């Protein structure tokens, strides 16, 4: 089997006296989606933020494409974030920028493209998320589901290897959930794997190759969907009935 594209080794994180992660170790292989489950407060989103330096972990290692990245300085991490992308739960769009400008922002920050190439790239990803006609709108003109789709477009406009999905289906109605899952499957078919933080077990079943459950600061379960369904672990059982 090929080497993992992303490795988390013994990650530890505290906030004051509260220990969130006591030694989390996970691997992600190229092109796969790993579902990250756990009860509220188990630090699923914190883990994602640690991976790209938005939170500083207390101990452990993070390796991406064979390179240790947790020791990098901010300007070095900026380049890594073009390949290891974060899709924020809220979409995190700039209120004063149009949809097109929001999606173009990473291109302008990291690449030197002609205006025509920039517009082509933006139109390409907006088409992928079914928002090609919304480029002139402001975030305030969009529904919550539309904002999340634009956030996904921005997350992939630099063509990353891995996307960190922070609860992209949270708060959406069933139709918009299916829209987001369709987009995630499309991204995956184009070689973009990811870690999918979610409380939505049916959604995780539809897009994930493997599942991992955070429990008491560590990985309490890790395996494919068949292993998840067959498990009689008390850690797994509450999620099987979700």
C-alpha angles and dihedrals in degrees: 000000000000119000115272116267090216129027128184113194123193094324113192127188135174134181105205107304093344116098113210103171121027098182116329117188123181140152131210122197125211114282097005129115118223116199113218112205134176142130120281111286097029091113103248095147091038088058092054091048091051091054093064099033099258086121122032111232120217098223142350135063137272119201124189121187090342096311126107107234107173091083095052123115121242096263089051092048090053089069092046090054090063088065100029102048131190122218105199120220094238096039088247093223124175106253095213096050127079121241090261092049092048092053092043093052097089090047091054092046098049110020138047104224131162115253090251093052092046091052090047092052093047093048090048095056095039087055089052090057094041094248101109093124095050100068094112096051127099122232089253088063092058134084119237091260092050091049090054091051091051088049089054090050091053090048092058103035090098090051098241126195094225133026121202104213112201105199096308093176097048114126095006128127117243094264093053091044089058090047091055093045090050089053092049091051090049091051090049092051086056091056099263110132126182155167112266114204108197148144089205105098096179089053091049090052090055099054110018129095092193138011131216127190123207112217128171093343098311141073104278095180137011126174148101124292093268091053090047092052093046096047120110093188114135086227092059101037098077089056095047091065094047 
